Amino acid sequence: MVIALVLIAGVFALAYLPQLWVQRVIEAHSDERSDFPGTGGEFARHLLDEMNLTHVKVEPTNHGDHYDPATKTVRLVAQHLNGRSLSAVVIAAHEVGHAMQDATGYAPLAARTRMARQAQAVERIGSIVMLAAPVVMILTKAPFLLLMQMVAGVLILGSTILMHAVTLPVEFDASFSRALPLLKAGHYVREEDLGSARKILRAAAFTYVAAAAMSVLDVMRWFRVLRF
């Protein structure tokens, strides 16, 4: 019993602590700055235009900051699109970094994009499989078939964890091989802010690690639902 409780506590810590850390770093640098000439959205637009990526759009979103390769769009949440904070500017640069990857044919980004589409389909299939498991057992009276379905469902849902894990190099490239050199070369942030900018870029890169941890928690929730 104690071991089970420790395991559950460990999984919850793994699921929530990365997310809390990312949020804390970003919020710590979210104060408005009068020395910034524009918002995060305006900064993203400026960087894209400077690199002749005028076809890439900048739009608001309610689903987290991201770059959409399918529509060639940088999307920023309201506080980063309209804010003049260090977090807004640096996160805008990070997402522009993904647009740079796309424009240069960066293979890992293309692979991540394919995996993301596949993971969405796989997750839907996994949910159907696991929801159907109890019905199959009732109709067939075959507990072994139920076990096989549960294992298959967990493996399918677990594939999303792998997808998030392999995207980490893509995120670090966007942060430290694209965004940080841009910020330095253009002197867009002051020298004394570069240390904080690196922290924000690291947090932006680890957003997918937090998502992977939440995927682990989702799998555990399925086990709890199907325990009967």
URLIN-V658359 format. One record per backbone hydrogen bond with DSSP energy under -0.5 kcal/mol. CO is the residue of the C=O (numbers start at 1). NH is the residue of the N-H. E is the energy in kcal/mol with one decimal. If there is no record, write none. Layout:
BEGIN
co=CO nh=NH e=E
co=CO nh=NH e=E
END
This chain:
BEGIN
co=1 nh=5 e=-2.2
co=2 nh=6 e=-2.5
co=3 nh=7 e=-2.5
co=4 nh=8 e=-2.5
co=5 nh=9 e=-2.6
co=6 nh=10 e=-2.4
co=7 nh=11 e=-2.3
co=8 nh=12 e=-2.4
co=9 nh=13 e=-2.3
co=10 nh=14 e=-2.5
co=11 nh=15 e=-2.1
co=12 nh=16 e=-2.6
co=13 nh=17 e=-2.4
co=16 nh=20 e=-2.6
co=17 nh=21 e=-2.6
co=18 nh=22 e=-2.4
co=19 nh=23 e=-2.3
co=20 nh=24 e=-2.4
co=21 nh=25 e=-2.4
co=22 nh=26 e=-2.1
co=23 nh=27 e=-2.7
co=24 nh=28 e=-1.9
co=25 nh=29 e=-0.6
co=26 nh=29 e=-1.0
co=27 nh=30 e=-1.5
co=29 nh=86 e=-0.5
co=29 nh=87 e=-2.3
co=31 nh=86 e=-0.5
co=32 nh=34 e=-0.5
co=33 nh=36 e=-1.1
co=35 nh=37 e=-0.5
co=39 nh=43 e=-2.4
co=40 nh=44 e=-2.4
co=41 nh=45 e=-2.2
co=42 nh=46 e=-2.2
co=43 nh=47 e=-2.6
co=44 nh=48 e=-2.4
co=45 nh=49 e=-2.3
co=46 nh=50 e=-2.4
co=47 nh=51 e=-1.4
co=48 nh=53 e=-3.3
co=49 nh=52 e=-1.6
co=53 nh=56 e=-1.5
co=57 nh=74 e=-3.4
co=59 nh=76 e=-2.3
co=66 nh=75 e=-3.3
co=67 nh=69 e=-0.7
co=68 nh=72 e=-1.1
co=68 nh=73 e=-1.7
co=72 nh=57 e=-2.2
co=73 nh=68 e=-3.1
co=73 nh=75 e=-0.6
co=74 nh=59 e=-2.7
co=75 nh=66 e=-2.4
co=76 nh=61 e=-1.3
co=77 nh=80 e=-1.3
co=77 nh=81 e=-2.8
co=78 nh=82 e=-2.7
co=81 nh=41 e=-2.0
co=83 nh=40 e=-1.9
co=84 nh=33 e=-2.0
co=85 nh=89 e=-2.1
co=86 nh=90 e=-2.6
co=87 nh=91 e=-2.6
co=88 nh=92 e=-1.8
co=89 nh=93 e=-1.9
co=90 nh=94 e=-2.1
co=91 nh=95 e=-2.3
co=92 nh=96 e=-2.2
co=93 nh=97 e=-1.8
co=94 nh=98 e=-1.1
co=95 nh=99 e=-1.4
co=96 nh=100 e=-2.3
co=97 nh=101 e=-2.0
co=98 nh=102 e=-2.4
co=99 nh=103 e=-2.4
co=100 nh=104 e=-1.8
co=101 nh=106 e=-2.8
co=102 nh=105 e=-1.2
co=105 nh=107 e=-0.6
co=106 nh=109 e=-0.9
co=106 nh=110 e=-1.5
co=107 nh=111 e=-2.5
co=108 nh=112 e=-2.3
co=109 nh=113 e=-2.5
co=110 nh=114 e=-2.0
co=111 nh=115 e=-2.4
co=112 nh=116 e=-2.4
co=113 nh=117 e=-1.8
co=114 nh=118 e=-2.3
co=115 nh=119 e=-2.9
co=116 nh=120 e=-1.9
co=117 nh=121 e=-1.7
co=118 nh=122 e=-2.9
co=119 nh=123 e=-2.7
co=120 nh=124 e=-1.7
co=121 nh=125 e=-2.1
co=122 nh=126 e=-2.8
co=123 nh=127 e=-2.2
co=124 nh=128 e=-1.9
co=125 nh=129 e=-2.7
co=126 nh=130 e=-2.4
co=127 nh=131 e=-2.2
co=128 nh=132 e=-2.1
co=129 nh=133 e=-0.9
co=130 nh=134 e=-0.5
co=132 nh=136 e=-2.4
co=133 nh=137 e=-2.0
co=134 nh=138 e=-2.1
co=135 nh=139 e=-2.3
co=136 nh=140 e=-2.6
co=137 nh=141 e=-2.3
co=141 nh=143 e=-0.5
co=142 nh=145 e=-0.6
co=142 nh=146 e=-1.4
co=143 nh=147 e=-2.3
co=144 nh=148 e=-2.3
co=145 nh=149 e=-2.2
co=146 nh=150 e=-2.5
co=147 nh=151 e=-2.5
co=148 nh=152 e=-2.5
co=149 nh=153 e=-2.7
co=150 nh=154 e=-2.5
co=151 nh=155 e=-2.5
co=152 nh=156 e=-2.3
co=153 nh=157 e=-2.6
co=154 nh=158 e=-2.6
co=155 nh=159 e=-0.8
co=156 nh=159 e=-0.8
co=157 nh=160 e=-1.5
co=158 nh=161 e=-0.9
co=158 nh=162 e=-1.2
co=159 nh=163 e=-2.1
co=160 nh=164 e=-2.2
co=161 nh=165 e=-2.2
co=162 nh=166 e=-2.3
co=163 nh=167 e=-0.6
co=164 nh=167 e=-0.7
co=165 nh=168 e=-1.3
co=167 nh=171 e=-2.0
co=168 nh=172 e=-2.4
co=169 nh=173 e=-2.0
co=170 nh=174 e=-2.0
co=171 nh=175 e=-2.1
co=172 nh=176 e=-3.0
co=172 nh=177 e=-0.6
co=173 nh=177 e=-1.7
co=173 nh=178 e=-0.9
co=174 nh=179 e=-2.5
co=175 nh=180 e=-2.3
co=178 nh=182 e=-1.6
co=179 nh=183 e=-2.5
co=180 nh=184 e=-2.3
co=181 nh=185 e=-3.0
co=182 nh=186 e=-2.2
co=183 nh=188 e=-1.7
co=183 nh=189 e=-0.8
co=184 nh=187 e=-1.0
co=190 nh=193 e=-1.7
co=190 nh=194 e=-0.6
co=191 nh=194 e=-1.2
co=193 nh=197 e=-2.6
co=194 nh=198 e=-2.3
co=195 nh=199 e=-1.5
co=196 nh=200 e=-2.3
co=197 nh=201 e=-2.6
co=198 nh=202 e=-2.2
co=199 nh=203 e=-2.3
co=200 nh=204 e=-2.6
co=201 nh=205 e=-2.0
co=202 nh=206 e=-1.9
co=204 nh=207 e=-0.9
co=205 nh=208 e=-0.8
co=206 nh=210 e=-2.0
co=207 nh=211 e=-1.7
co=208 nh=212 e=-2.2
co=209 nh=213 e=-2.2
co=210 nh=214 e=-1.9
co=211 nh=215 e=-1.5
co=212 nh=216 e=-1.4
co=213 nh=217 e=-1.5
co=214 nh=218 e=-2.0
co=215 nh=219 e=-1.8
co=216 nh=220 e=-1.8
co=217 nh=221 e=-2.0
co=218 nh=222 e=-1.7
co=219 nh=223 e=-1.7
co=220 nh=224 e=-1.9
co=221 nh=225 e=-2.4
co=222 nh=226 e=-2.3
co=224 nh=227 e=-0.9
co=226 nh=228 e=-0.8
END
